[in-house]
Amino acid sequence: MSLYIQPYPYRRTLRRLAAEAQIRPLGVNVREENDAYVLSALVPGLKAEDLDIQVLENVVSIEGEYKAEETEYLLNELPNGSFRRSLRLPTEIKAEAVEAKITDGVLTLNLPKAESARPKKIQVSVN
């Protein structure tokens, strides 16, 4: 019996298409607190109106674009072009209570968990 292992054929194609479209992933940190998730992402030079943030059930999507300058550089390592990131969190998010802020180039999202996802404390009565 022979086992042939073949790499996933579309991996390079997807990377190449993303590079051609200038869509880059956005790096994020997510931590869990008692009643919310806190998401942080570096977005240097962007303002609040440059970002599109959407929450649907337990999926958070962040889109934006760095505006390209019409200047020629000898070395250009700063981000440019569009970026997009969607994350599926373990529990549903209370979309109407989400808070977002940008401070010193760091986007911080406070994503409160829905009531159905929060742990409930049950009191036991003694008879």
FIZASE-813266 format. One line per field, with one value per residue (C-alpha): residue number from 1; residue in three letters; x, y, z. Coordinates in nm, 4 decimals. Each point is the difference from the previous one (the first is absolute). Example, Ala and Ser with C-alpha at 12.3 -4.5 7.8 and 13.67 -1.06 7.14 Angstrom:
BEGIN
pos = 1 | 2 .
code = ALA | SER .
x = 1.2300 | 0.1370 .
y = -0.4500 | 0.3440 .
z = 0.7800 | -0.0660 .
END
This chain:
BEGIN
pos = 1 | 2 | 3 | 4 | 5 | 6 | 7 | 8 | 9 | 10 | 11 | 12 | 13 | 14 | 15 | 16 | 17 | 18 | 19 | 20 | 21 | 22 | 23 | 24 | 25 | 26 | 27 | 28 | 29 | 30 | 31 | 32 | 33 | 34 | 35 | 36 | 37 | 38 | 39 | 40 | 41 | 42 | 43 | 44 | 45 | 46 | 47 | 48 | 49 | 50 | 51 | 52 | 53 | 54 | 55 | 56 | 57 | 58 | 59 | 60 | 61 | 62 | 63 | 64 | 65 | 66 | 67 | 68 | 69 | 70 | 71 | 72 | 73 | 74 | 75 | 76 | 77 | 78 | 79 | 80 | 81 | 82 | 83 | 84 | 85 | 86 | 87 | 88 | 89 | 90 | 91 | 92 | 93 | 94 | 95 | 96 | 97 | 98 | 99 | 100 | 101 | 102 | 103 | 104 | 105 | 106 | 107 | 108 | 109 | 110 | 111 | 112 | 113 | 114 | 115 | 116 | 117 | 118 | 119 | 120 | 121 | 122 | 123 | 124 | 125 | 126 | 127 .
code = MET | SER | LEU | TYR | ILE | GLN | PRO | TYR | PRO | TYR | ARG | ARG | THR | LEU | ARG | ARG | LEU | ALA | ALA | GLU | ALA | GLN | ILE | ARG | PRO | LEU | GLY | VAL | ASN | VAL | ARG | GLU | GLU | ASN | ASP | ALA | TYR | VAL | LEU | SER | ALA | LEU | VAL | PRO | GLY | LEU | LYS | ALA | GLU | ASP | LEU | ASP | ILE | GLN | VAL | LEU | GLU | ASN | VAL | VAL | SER | ILE | GLU | GLY | GLU | TYR | LYS | ALA | GLU | GLU | THR | GLU | TYR | LEU | LEU | ASN | GLU | LEU | PRO | ASN | GLY | SER | PHE | ARG | ARG | SER | LEU | ARG | LEU | PRO | THR | GLU | ILE | LYS | ALA | GLU | ALA | VAL | GLU | ALA | LYS | ILE | THR | ASP | GLY | VAL | LEU | THR | LEU | ASN | LEU | PRO | LYS | ALA | GLU | SER | ALA | ARG | PRO | LYS | LYS | ILE | GLN | VAL | SER | VAL | ASN .
x = 0.0000 | 0.1362 | -0.0885 | 0.0454 | 0.0063 | -0.0727 | 0.0044 | -0.3196 | -0.0001 | -0.1765 | 0.2192 | 0.2427 | -0.2827 | -0.1824 | 0.3158 | 0.0790 | -0.3544 | 0.0111 | 0.3369 | -0.1233 | -0.3108 | 0.2153 | -0.2226 | 0.2025 | -0.1046 | -0.0162 | 0.1866 | -0.2038 | 0.0208 | -0.3145 | -0.0370 | -0.2989 | -0.1308 | -0.2910 | -0.2744 | 0.1748 | 0.2729 | 0.2569 | 0.1510 | 0.3073 | 0.1515 | 0.2723 | -0.1373 | 0.2639 | -0.1039 | -0.3680 | -0.2953 | -0.3368 | -0.1631 | 0.2600 | -0.1252 | -0.3114 | -0.0791 | -0.2928 | -0.1287 | -0.2448 | -0.0758 | 0.3514 | 0.1915 | 0.1947 | 0.1164 | 0.2457 | 0.0765 | 0.2033 | 0.2442 | 0.3282 | 0.0061 | 0.2971 | 0.2054 | 0.1053 | 0.3660 | 0.2906 | 0.1993 | 0.3398 | -0.1395 | -0.3711 | -0.0823 | -0.3013 | -0.3367 | -0.2055 | -0.3066 | -0.3094 | -0.0245 | -0.2756 | -0.0355 | -0.2942 | 0.0074 | -0.2461 | -0.0128 | -0.1082 | -0.3228 | -0.2537 | 0.0704 | -0.2447 | 0.0372 | -0.1817 | 0.2418 | 0.3298 | 0.2422 | 0.2887 | 0.2785 | 0.3308 | 0.2816 | 0.3553 | -0.0576 | -0.1509 | -0.3598 | -0.1706 | -0.3385 | -0.1932 | -0.2328 | -0.2473 | -0.1316 | -0.3728 | -0.2030 | -0.0576 | 0.3763 | 0.0816 | 0.0278 | -0.2884 | 0.0494 | -0.2668 | -0.0779 | -0.0633 | -0.2578 | 0.0237 | -0.3237 .
y = 0.0000 | 0.3423 | 0.3307 | 0.3077 | 0.3371 | 0.2988 | 0.3585 | 0.1991 | 0.1210 | 0.3325 | 0.1410 | 0.1751 | 0.1168 | 0.1669 | 0.1725 | 0.1200 | 0.1335 | 0.1830 | 0.1512 | 0.1101 | 0.1574 | 0.1730 | -0.1407 | -0.0750 | -0.1738 | 0.2066 | -0.1366 | 0.0021 | -0.0968 | -0.1312 | -0.0608 | -0.1259 | 0.1708 | -0.1040 | 0.1591 | 0.1181 | -0.0555 | 0.2739 | 0.0202 | 0.2143 | 0.0740 | 0.2327 | 0.2503 | 0.2746 | 0.3188 | -0.0933 | 0.1928 | -0.1321 | 0.0881 | -0.2097 | -0.3226 | -0.2110 | -0.2243 | -0.2426 | -0.2533 | -0.2767 | -0.2591 | -0.1232 | 0.1297 | 0.3269 | 0.1541 | 0.2887 | 0.1619 | 0.3040 | 0.1498 | 0.1810 | 0.2802 | -0.0184 | 0.3141 | 0.1073 | 0.0258 | -0.2149 | -0.1536 | -0.1595 | -0.2376 | -0.0450 | -0.2324 | 0.1770 | -0.1684 | 0.0955 | -0.1328 | -0.1707 | -0.2389 | -0.2221 | -0.2322 | -0.2103 | -0.1922 | -0.2550 | 0.0210 | -0.2925 | 0.1681 | 0.2479 | 0.3714 | 0.2673 | 0.2146 | 0.3085 | 0.0336 | -0.0304 | 0.2869 | 0.0959 | 0.2544 | 0.0905 | 0.1288 | 0.0540 | -0.2261 | -0.2872 | -0.1027 | -0.1466 | -0.1714 | -0.0925 | -0.2832 | -0.0855 | -0.3560 | -0.0524 | -0.0818 | -0.3552 | -0.0577 | 0.1250 | -0.2515 | 0.0031 | -0.0489 | -0.2247 | 0.0273 | -0.3290 | 0.0134 | -0.2184 | -0.1647 .
z = 0.0000 | -0.0922 | 0.1552 | -0.2104 | 0.1728 | -0.2149 | 0.1258 | -0.0152 | -0.3622 | 0.0556 | 0.2785 | -0.2345 | -0.2230 | 0.2900 | 0.1205 | -0.3505 | -0.0520 | 0.3324 | -0.0869 | -0.3408 | 0.1496 | 0.2649 | 0.2773 | 0.3087 | 0.3188 | 0.3171 | 0.3028 | 0.3203 | 0.3673 | 0.1717 | 0.3703 | 0.1961 | 0.3099 | 0.2213 | -0.2085 | -0.3197 | -0.2548 | -0.0580 | -0.3485 | -0.0769 | -0.3409 | -0.1255 | -0.2536 | -0.0173 | -0.1743 | -0.0354 | 0.1376 | 0.1124 | -0.3332 | -0.1859 | 0.1645 | -0.0570 | 0.2983 | -0.0043 | 0.2530 | -0.0898 | 0.2696 | 0.0888 | -0.3059 | 0.0123 | -0.3301 | -0.0329 | -0.3359 | -0.0917 | -0.2420 | 0.0254 | -0.2547 | -0.2342 | -0.0451 | -0.3480 | 0.1016 | -0.1083 | 0.2821 | 0.0148 | 0.2638 | 0.0730 | 0.2918 | 0.1459 | -0.0552 | -0.3032 | -0.1751 | 0.1367 | 0.2913 | 0.1312 | 0.2986 | 0.1168 | 0.3255 | 0.1316 | 0.3792 | 0.2213 | 0.1184 | -0.1326 | 0.0354 | 0.1153 | -0.3150 | 0.1280 | 0.2946 | -0.1914 | 0.0658 | -0.2295 | 0.0480 | -0.1617 | 0.2178 | -0.1262 | -0.3030 | 0.2005 | -0.0687 | 0.3067 | -0.0213 | 0.3132 | -0.1065 | 0.2788 | 0.0070 | -0.0525 | 0.3108 | -0.1238 | -0.0146 | 0.3494 | 0.2822 | 0.2453 | 0.3711 | 0.1549 | 0.3703 | 0.1743 | 0.2762 | 0.3086 | 0.1187 .
END
